Amino acid sequence: MLAILHPDTPLDGDAYRQTLHYLEHLPGVSVRVHEIQGASQRLTEIYLLGDTKPLNKEEIEALPAVERAIRISEDYRILGRHRDDNRQTGFHYNGVDFNQSSLNVFAGLCAVDTPEHVEAMLQALEDNGQVCTRMGAYKPRTNPYSFQGHGKGCLPWVFEKAGKHGIKVVAMEITHESHIEEIDTCLEKLGRPTGVMLQVGTRNTQNFELLKAIGRQSTYPVLLKRGFGITLNESLNAAEYLASEGNANVIFCLRGMKTEAGQPHRNMVDFAHVPAVKRLTRMPVCVDPSHSVGTREKSPEGILDVMHATAQGVIAGANMVLVDFHPRPEKALVDGPQALLMNELPAYLEDIQLCHDTWKKRQAIYQRLRGETPE
């Protein structure tokens, strides 16, 4: 069972203390408290774990700090929606909203290579009004002899340049828990010019010890990529590992499935799962068209497959797009052949906005059908 407290309930107040004291003394039940910081208010959720079937929902709701109680299913206890559309989705981080209605584009370098290329990328983002980017410092590779990323050596100048160009959030994959400390130490020394979203790559989706380590910190939100060869349920349970350790600020990323049936694309594009993930969980959903498609091939009308795939995700309600751009793809150290070009950025962003506007119009159609007032 889940007890949702009244927004902004003070944790040092009598109502909270009385409520927690009651819940902590329920027989056969353990208590876990989670804090969710939204743009305008803080929400406290108390999870009751164990033998909760005998509990009376009305009695829990009568406690002084409790707004309402929800019986939750076994799957995705913390991140699950549990058929309650009133539960808060997403979170607010470093001035940026991430929820199931927002849309944020993280265009950037799959792998950081040179300061000049980073500067050019960030300048282009600033010129186009963007405040998020992707910058890979740690790169897990299939081939042990391939470029593995510059690691912590590039962090100072990447973060400084991000701050200079008004970038608020940098999505950065990590492959070991020591990378969290490296990132945090560097940001602290620089005065935190930007923020970081820790990215879990598809190869580490079931690296449970790494997930636990990331989940134990609450400073940075997490972007978890779907495992490329496992079921959606298995990947969503991987996200639950993060939340079960304390960090529920998680975005779920669809990045394509590894199968020969996906050819000629690099992976089988799985963006039809965008609404499914939003229905099953409270997580915002990201799409990664670059790693799904993996090429710069285009359709007869001249639109790149990457752009078509992006449109499919956004028009289905995706809340974030993670996409590769590079000033000089022929010189990129990782995934250059799939990177989009700087002069394609304005059109790409315009296309995304068009699709997002269409999603809102689609949403309004079905709100009218249900007799609701469109937002």
N, C-alpha and C positions, 0 to 999 in steps of 0.2 A: 504494500500500500504506500501511497505517496501523500504527504501532507504539504500543501502549498500555503505558505504564510502570506499575510497581507503585505503588499509591496512596501519596501523600506522599513520593515519591522526592525526596531533597534535591538541588536543582539545583547545589549546590556540592560534591557527593560524588563519589568516584572512579567509582562505577558509572555515574552519569549522564554524566560526562566521557568515559569510555571508550566508552559507547554512542553518544553524539553524534559523537565523533571517527570511529568506524567508519562511521556512516551518512552523515556529511558527505563522506566520501571514496569513496562508491560512484560508479562512472562513470555519467554521464548522468542522475544523480538529484539533485534539489534537496530541501532539508529545510525544513519549516515546523513550528514548535513552537506548540502551543496549550495553555493552562492552563484547567482547569475547576475552580472552587471549589464543592464541595458543602457540605452542612450540617455534615458531620463529617470530610471528608477532601478533599484536593486531588488532582486527577488531571491527569497530563501526557500529552498525545497528540502524537506526532511523525508528520507526514504526509510521505511520500516521493513526490515528484512527478516525472514524467518517464518514462523507459523502465524501468518496474518489473517487467515481465513476466519477465525472466530471474532476478529475485531469488528466492532460496530462503527460503520462509516459515520453515522450521525453523531456519535459520541466524540469521534476525532474532530469533526467539523465544529463541535461546540467548544473546543479548547480556545482560550482567549486570543492566541496569535494566529489561529488557522483560518484561512479564507475558504478553502475547500479541500476535500480529500478525493483521491482517485485510486481505484483498484487497478493494479498494473499486472501485465502478463509477465511470463518468464523471460521472453525475448526482449533484449534491449531495454532493461529495466530503467536505466537513467536516460538514455537518448531516445527511447521509444516515444511515439505520440500517444499510444494507448487509447486511440479513438477519442481523444479529447482535443478538439480544435482550438480550445482556449489556452492551451499551454504555450508559454513563450517559446518562440523559436529563435535560434541564433544568439548573437551577442554583439557587444560594442567594444571595439579595440582601437586604441590610439586615434580616435576621431573618426573611425570608419564603422559603419553599420554592416553587419553580416547576418542576414536572416533569410527566411524563405520567400521574401518579397523583393529584396534588394538585388542589385546586379553590379558586380565589380569585375573589372578586366585586369588580369595580371599578365601583361605582355612583357617579354624580356628575353634575356639570354638563358638558354638551357644550361650552359656552362659559362661562367665568368672566364674570359681569356685575357684581354688587355684593358688597361685603364681608359684608353682611347675609345674602345668599343662600348664600354660601360657608359662613358660620358655621352657618347652619341645617342645611345639608347635612352638614357634618362632625359636628355634634352628633348628628344622627340616626344616622350611621354608628357613632359611638362608643357610643351607647346600645344599638346592636344588635350590638356586639362585632366590628365590621369594622375592618380595618387597612389597607385599600387604597381608592383612589378614582380617578376620572377628573376632570381639570380642564383645560379647553382655554384656553390663553392665546394661542396663535397659530392662527388659523382660516383655512385656504384656502377660498375661496368661488367658486362658479361665476359669480356676478354681481359685477363689480368694485365695485359701489356698496353691497354688503352689508357688514355688520359683520365686520371681519377679526380681531377679538380685541383685548384690551388689551395684549398683548405683555408685554415685560419690566417694564412699569409695575406690573402686578398680582402679579408673582412674590413680592416680599417678604411681603405680607400673606397670600397663599395658602399659602406655605411655613410661615410662623409659625403660622397657624391649624391647618395640618395637624399640626405638631408638638404643638401644644396639645391636640389631640384624639386623639393617639396613632396618627395615620396614618403608616404606614411607607413606603408606596409610592404615588406620584402618577403616573398615566399622563398624559403631556402630549405632544400632537402638536407636532412642529417642522416647519418648511417650508424652513429655510435653515440651513446649517452654523453660522452665527453664533449661532443660538439655543442651541446646545450651550454655548458660552462664557458666554452670558447666564445660563443656568440654573446652570451650575457656579459662576460668580462670586457669584451671589446666595446659593446654598446655603452657600458657604464663608464669606461675610460673616456669615451668620446662625448659624454653628456647626453646620450640617447638621442641622436639626431633623427632617427627613424625607428620603426618597429619591425618585428620579424614574426612571420608565421612559419612555424616548424613544419616541414613537409616530410611525410613518411612515404617513400617510394613503393612501387608495386612489389618489389622483391622483398621488402621488409614488412609487408602487411601482416604476416603471421610471425614476425620476430617478437614474441610476446614479452621478453625481458626488456627490449627497447621500448615497446609500447608502454609498459609499466613505468619505466624511467621517465618517459615524456609526460605521462599522465600525472606523475607525482609533482610536477611543477605547474604553477598556475600563472606564471608571468606571460607566457606566449601561447596563443591559440595554435591549433594543429590542423593541417590539411592532410587527410589520410586518403591515399589512392587505393582504389579497388585492386585486389590481387588479380594478376592477369590470367590465372588458371584455376581459380576457385569460385565457388558459388557466391551470389550476392549475399546470402545469409551469413556465410563464413566471413565475408569482408565487413559486414555490419557488426558482427560480433567482435571483430578486431577493433572497431571504433569504440565499442562498449568497454574494451580493456582500458582505453584511455580515460573514459568517464568514470569507470569503477575505481580508478586510483585518485580521482579528484578533479580532473580537468575535463569539463563537459563542453568547452569552447572548441568544438570540432566541426570541420567542413568535410563532407564526403565527396571524393572525386572519382568520376567515371572516366576511364582512360582507354577503354577498349579491351577486348579479350583475345588472348593468343590462340588462334586456330587457323588452319589452312582455309577454312570456309570464308575468312575475311578478305582473301585476296581479290583485287590487287592492292587493297589497303594493308598497312602494316599490321593492324589488328581489326577484329570485328567490332565496329562501332556499337556501343551499348547505351546510347543516349536515350533510348526508349524507357530506360529505367529511371530517368529523372523524376517523373511524377510518382513512381513506385517508392523511391527512397523518401520523398517528401511526405508520402502518405504513412509510411511505416515509422518514420523517425521525425525528430524536431530539428535535424541537422540541415543547414543550407547545403545545396548540391552544386558541385563544380563539374564542368566538363573540360577535358583536355583534348581538343581536336588535333593538335600537332602529333601526339603520340598515338592517337587512334588511327589517323590517316597515314602519316609518315612520309608523304611526298608532296611535291608542288604540282602535281598533275591537275589539269583543269578540264571542265566540261566544255562542250562545243560552244556554249554561249560566253565562254571566257571567264567563268567563275571558278576559282580554285576549289578542289574537293575539301580542303581545310575550312574554307568559308562556308560551304554547304553544310558540313558537319557541325560547325559552330551554330549555324542558323537552326539546325534541327534541335540542338540542345537548348538554345535560348528560347525558342518559340514554344518549347515544352515546359518552360519555367525554370531553367537553370539560373542559379544565383551568383555564379562566378565562372569566369573563363580563364583557363591557364593556357597560354599560347606562346610559341617560340617566335621571336623576331631577332634579327641580327643585322647590323650595318653592313657586314661583309660576309655573307653566308659561306662563300668559298674559302674563307679563312677560319671559320668556326671550328673549334676543337671537338665539339660534340653536336651531332644531328644538324649539321649545316644544310643538307639537302631538303629538309622539311621546313626550314625557317622562312618566315615571311620577311619582306623587305621594308625598309623605313618609309618609302614612298607609298606603300600599301596600307600603312597604319590608319590614316584618316578615313579611307573608304571602308576598312575593316570595322572601325569603331562606328561609323555611320550605319553600316549593315547590321551590327549588333543592336544598336539603338532602335532601328526599324523593327527588328524581330522582337525586342523587349516590349515595344509599344504594341505590337500585334498580340503578344501574349496577354497584355493587360486588356485589350479589346476582346480577346477570346474569353478571358475570365469574366468580363462584364456580361457577355452573352448568357453564360450559364448561371450567373448570379440573378439575372432577370428571370431566367427560367424557374429558379427556386423562389422567386419573389423577394430577393434580397436587394438592398440598395448598394450599387457598386461603390467601392472606396474612391 
